[in-house]
Every structure is written in C-alpha cells, then in structure tokens.
Amino acid sequence: MGAIHLEGVLADRDAWRATRCSIGKAMEVIGTRSAVLIMREAYYGTTRFDDFAARVGITEAVASARLRELAEAGLLERSPYREPGQRTRHEYLLTEMGRDLLPAVLALMQWGDKYLQDGRGAPLDLVENDTGEPVRVEVRGESGRAMPLEGLRVRPGEQYRERLRRP
C-alpha cells in the first residue's frame, strides 16, 4: 500500500510534529457528530434552531452548544427574524466558510455510501441540478487529472520555508 510522499524536512518523521496541522484545527471546529450533521442540515436548507435539533436528533442543549460553536467559528451566521406576534429569534445561515466545507462533508457521505451501507447502495444520490448527472468528490491536480494517494506529495508551506531560509 502506498502513502503520500513527504518532501524535504518532512521526510524525517521523527524530526517534526504536526503542531499546526490544518486537519487538527478543522476537527476542533467540526469534530463532533452533531456539528457535522448540523452542517449537513444547513446544506439541505435548515435554518431554524428547533428544526436543527429535531432533524439531527439531538437535545436542545446540544443543538444550542453546537450552533453557537459553529457560528463563533464562522461557518454559520445568526440572523434575526420575527414571526408575527412572536419574539425575535435567530436563524442560522451558511457563510462562505461554511459553504467551503461542503466538499469535505460530501466526501464523508461518499465514503460512507461505499463502505458503511452493507452493500445496500447509497441512500441518497448526489446529482447536478441542471443535468441530473452524478456528482463525485475527488482529489484532482490543477490539470484536472485524478490523483491517487501515491501520486501526492506534501512539502512545507511557503511561510515555513521562508522561516527556514532566515538566519
């Protein structure tokens, strides 16, 4: 089995730790089941607190905590609304940051369809709105070519490389 090729100073796995890992930081924001399922519901058009709690199957306390965390992290934004004769409440709307998370959530869905549905197939089909053609999440290079795990390389980011060049 292959792996991603680690380049330069990263090749010596004992010489560095992933202390600023973006995957770790992302998991701090969305690393709970309820957070990911709330994002799923936001993609499906859910905006109201009670609907999030009911559709995800979580208590109001958990819904409140997760929605607050997702809003503070910048994935959702609170927007006031008021039904006639009712007090002002807030709905939760996707931000650009929340929309940008979509490929990762869809990749989890696709992986679950393939490996966790006991051969029963995907419960939902993801298709292009205009054509009805299936949509898949894939890792692709700038050229558009699909990249397998073994075809990837990780190197230090530009800011890190700049720090290494300084005296």
C-alpha positions as CSV (number, residue, x, y, z in Angstrom):
1,M,0.0,0.0,0.0
2,G,1.2,3.4,-0.9
3,A,1.3,6.7,1.0
4,I,1.7,10.4,0.4
5,H,5.4,11.2,-0.3
6,L,6.8,13.6,2.3
7,E,9.3,16.0,0.9
8,G,12.4,17.7,2.4
9,V,12.5,18.2,6.1
10,L,9.1,16.4,6.4
11,A,10.7,13.1,5.2
12,D,12.2,12.5,8.7
13,R,9.0,11.8,10.6
14,D,10.9,11.9,13.9
15,A,12.2,15.4,13.3
16,W,8.9,17.2,13.3
17,R,5.4,17.2,14.8
18,A,2.2,18.4,13.1
19,T,1.6,21.1,15.8
20,R,-0.1,23.5,13.3
21,C,-2.0,20.8,11.4
22,S,-5.0,22.1,9.5
23,I,-6.7,18.8,9.8
24,G,-6.4,19.0,13.6
25,K,-7.6,22.6,13.6
26,A,-10.6,21.7,11.4
27,M,-11.5,18.8,13.7
28,E,-11.5,21.3,16.6
29,V,-14.3,23.1,14.8
30,I,-16.4,20.3,13.3
31,G,-15.1,17.2,15.1
32,T,-18.3,16.1,16.7
33,R,-21.1,14.0,15.1
34,S,-23.6,16.7,15.9
35,A,-21.6,19.5,14.3
36,V,-21.2,17.6,11.0
37,L,-24.9,16.7,11.0
38,I,-25.9,20.3,11.7
39,M,-23.8,21.3,8.7
40,R,-25.5,18.6,6.6
41,E,-28.9,20.1,7.6
42,A,-27.7,23.6,6.8
43,Y,-26.7,22.4,3.3
44,Y,-30.2,20.9,3.0
45,G,-31.7,24.3,3.8
46,T,-32.5,24.0,7.5
47,T,-32.1,27.4,9.2
48,R,-34.1,27.3,12.5
49,F,-33.0,26.1,15.9
50,D,-35.9,23.7,16.5
51,D,-35.5,22.2,13.1
52,F,-31.8,21.5,13.6
53,A,-32.4,19.8,16.9
54,A,-35.3,17.7,15.5
55,R,-33.6,16.7,12.2
56,V,-30.3,15.8,13.8
57,G,-31.9,14.1,16.7
58,I,-30.1,16.0,19.5
59,T,-31.3,17.7,22.6
60,E,-31.9,21.5,22.6
61,A,-28.9,21.9,24.9
62,V,-26.6,20.1,22.4
63,A,-28.1,22.0,19.5
64,S,-27.6,25.3,21.3
65,A,-24.0,24.5,22.1
66,R,-23.1,23.2,18.5
67,L,-24.9,26.1,16.7
68,R,-23.1,28.6,19.0
69,E,-19.7,26.9,18.3
70,L,-20.3,26.8,14.5
71,A,-21.4,30.5,14.5
72,E,-18.4,31.5,16.6
73,A,-16.1,29.6,14.3
74,G,-17.6,31.4,11.3
75,L,-19.4,28.5,9.5
76,L,-22.9,29.8,10.3
77,E,-24.1,33.3,10.9
78,R,-27.0,34.2,13.2
79,S,-29.7,36.4,11.6
80,P,-32.7,37.7,13.5
81,Y,-36.2,37.0,12.3
82,R,-39.6,37.6,13.9
83,E,-42.9,35.8,13.3
84,P,-46.0,38.0,13.7
85,G,-46.9,38.2,17.3
86,Q,-43.8,36.3,18.4
87,R,-40.5,37.4,20.0
88,T,-37.4,37.9,17.8
89,R,-35.5,34.7,17.3
90,H,-32.4,33.8,15.2
91,E,-31.9,31.6,12.2
92,Y,-28.6,30.2,11.1
93,L,-27.3,30.8,7.6
94,L,-24.3,29.4,5.9
95,T,-21.3,31.7,5.5
96,E,-18.7,31.4,2.8
97,M,-16.6,29.4,5.2
98,G,-19.5,27.1,5.8
99,R,-20.1,26.7,2.1
100,D,-16.4,25.9,1.5
101,L,-16.7,23.0,3.9
102,L,-19.2,21.3,1.5
103,P,-16.6,19.1,-0.4
104,A,-15.3,17.6,2.9
105,V,-18.9,16.8,4.1
106,L,-19.8,15.3,0.7
107,A,-16.5,13.3,0.7
108,L,-17.6,11.8,4.1
109,M,-21.0,11.0,2.6
110,Q,-19.5,9.3,-0.5
111,W,-17.1,7.3,1.7
112,G,-20.0,6.2,4.0
113,D,-22.0,5.2,0.9
114,K,-19.2,3.0,-0.3
115,Y,-18.1,1.4,2.9
116,L,-20.8,1.6,5.5
117,Q,-24.1,0.8,3.7
118,D,-23.6,-3.0,3.9
119,G,-23.9,-3.4,0.1
120,R,-27.3,-1.7,0.0
121,G,-26.1,1.2,-2.0
122,A,-26.2,4.9,-1.3
123,P,-29.4,6.1,0.4
124,L,-29.2,9.4,-1.5
125,D,-27.9,10.2,-4.9
126,L,-25.9,13.5,-5.4
127,V,-26.6,14.9,-8.8
128,E,-26.0,18.1,-10.7
129,N,-29.1,20.3,-10.6
130,D,-29.3,21.2,-14.3
131,T,-28.4,17.8,-15.9
132,G,-29.1,15.1,-13.3
133,E,-25.6,13.7,-13.8
134,P,-24.0,12.1,-10.8
135,V,-21.5,14.3,-8.8
136,R,-18.4,12.9,-7.1
137,V,-15.8,14.4,-4.8
138,E,-12.3,13.6,-6.0
139,V,-8.8,14.7,-5.4
140,R,-7.6,16.3,-8.6
141,G,-4.5,18.2,-9.6
142,E,-4.5,21.7,-11.3
143,S,-4.5,19.9,-14.7
144,G,-7.8,18.1,-13.8
145,R,-6.2,14.7,-13.5
146,A,-7.4,12.4,-10.7
147,M,-4.7,11.9,-8.1
148,P,-4.4,8.7,-6.1
149,L,-2.8,8.7,-2.6
150,E,0.5,7.5,-4.1
151,G,0.5,10.4,-6.6
152,L,0.5,13.1,-3.8
153,R,3.4,14.8,-2.2
154,V,3.4,17.0,0.9
155,R,6.0,19.7,1.4
156,P,6.5,22.5,3.9
157,G,4.2,25.5,3.3
158,E,5.7,28.8,1.9
159,Q,5.7,30.6,5.3
160,Y,7.6,27.7,6.9
161,R,10.1,27.6,4.0
162,E,10.7,31.3,4.5
163,R,11.5,30.8,8.2
164,L,14.0,28.1,7.3
165,R,15.8,30.5,4.9
166,R,16.2,33.2,7.5
167,P,19.5,33.3,9.5
